[in-house]
């Protein structure tokens, strides 16, 4: 396995535009700004490693497809409970 401590992972869209660059030595980068439920096909993004000293990049490879997750709903707020004969009626906003 290659020593990646002096490299960053760079992500490009299918048009060749850089969309993300990770931190040095982490071997990861984050694609952001996509709507929940967006389906990304294999090869819609490509990844390459960039050497921090020479600034040379490896060959680009296709990123495997994924579907952007939907966020969880907000947590309940202003909850209240009213006792009943066998438990409670709970309300929340």
C-alpha positions in Angstrom: 0.0 0.0 0.0 1.3 3.4 -1.0 2.3 6.0 1.7 -0.4 8.7 1.3 0.9 11.0 4.1 2.0 13.7 1.7 -1.0 13.5 -0.6 -4.5 14.8 -0.8 -7.5 13.2 -2.4 -9.0 15.4 -5.1 -12.5 14.9 -6.6 -13.6 16.1 -10.0 -17.0 16.1 -11.6 -17.6 14.5 -15.0 -16.7 17.8 -16.8 -13.3 17.8 -15.1 -14.1 20.6 -12.7 -12.5 20.2 -9.2 -15.3 19.9 -6.6 -13.5 18.8 -3.5 -10.1 18.3 -2.0 -9.4 16.5 1.3 -6.9 17.3 3.9 -3.3 16.1 3.7 -2.8 12.5 4.5 -6.4 11.7 5.3 -7.1 9.8 2.1 -10.6 11.2 2.0 -12.6 14.1 0.5 -16.2 15.1 0.9 -18.6 16.0 -1.9 -21.2 18.4 -0.7 -24.1 20.5 -2.0 -26.2 17.7 -3.5 -29.9 17.4 -2.7 -31.3 14.5 -0.7 -32.2 11.6 -2.9 -29.8 12.6 -5.7 -28.7 9.4 -7.5 -25.0 9.7 -8.6 -23.9 7.2 -11.2 -20.6 5.4 -11.4 -18.1 7.8 -13.0 -20.1 11.0 -12.4 -17.2 11.9 -10.2 -13.5 11.0 -10.5 -10.8 10.9 -7.9 -7.0 11.4 -8.0 -4.3 11.7 -5.4 -2.2 14.9 -5.5 1.4 15.1 -4.1 1.7 18.1 -1.8 5.4 18.7 -2.8 5.3 18.2 -6.6 1.6 19.0 -7.1 1.5 16.2 -9.6 -1.6 14.1 -9.7 -2.2 10.4 -10.2 -4.4 9.0 -12.9 -8.1 9.7 -12.3 -10.4 6.8 -11.4 -14.2 6.7 -11.4 -15.9 7.1 -8.1 -18.6 4.4 -7.5 -22.2 5.6 -7.6 -24.2 6.5 -4.5 -27.5 8.0 -3.5 -27.5 11.0 -1.2 -29.2 10.2 2.1 -32.2 12.2 3.3 -31.6 14.0 6.6 -33.4 12.8 9.7 -36.3 15.0 10.8 -35.8 17.6 13.5 -36.0 16.4 17.1 -39.3 17.0 18.9 -39.6 20.3 20.8 -42.0 21.7 23.4 -43.2 18.2 24.3 -45.9 17.8 26.9 -47.6 14.8 28.6 -51.1 14.6 30.0 -51.9 11.7 32.2 -54.6 9.3 31.2 -56.2 6.3 33.0 -53.7 3.9 31.5 -50.7 6.0 30.5 -50.3 9.5 29.0 -51.1 11.5 25.9 -47.9 13.0 24.6 -47.7 16.1 22.2 -44.7 17.8 20.6 -43.9 20.4 18.0 
